[in-house]
């Protein structure tokens, strides 16, 4: 996983991380997440793909769509929570 700090430099990725930190049991599509965070769906999708690649989120595929959820990796979640507490 890349440095958590780098994710927070991208405003959309930052909103996604804050969203999942506040809603750790949420599973939603890129369109749904973009509505929650007030961002363009295409940009949100790009950030979601990167966060999945880095192990911060997981992707759940169905025949017609993908849904995203926070990782179950407690170390990753703890590091993100710690970083959020330091910036807020």
ABEGO torsion letter per residue (X at the ends): XBBAAAAAABAAAAAAAAAAAABAABBBBAAAAAAAAGBBAAAAAAAAAAAAAAGABBBBBBAABBBBBBBABAAAAAAAAAAAAAAX
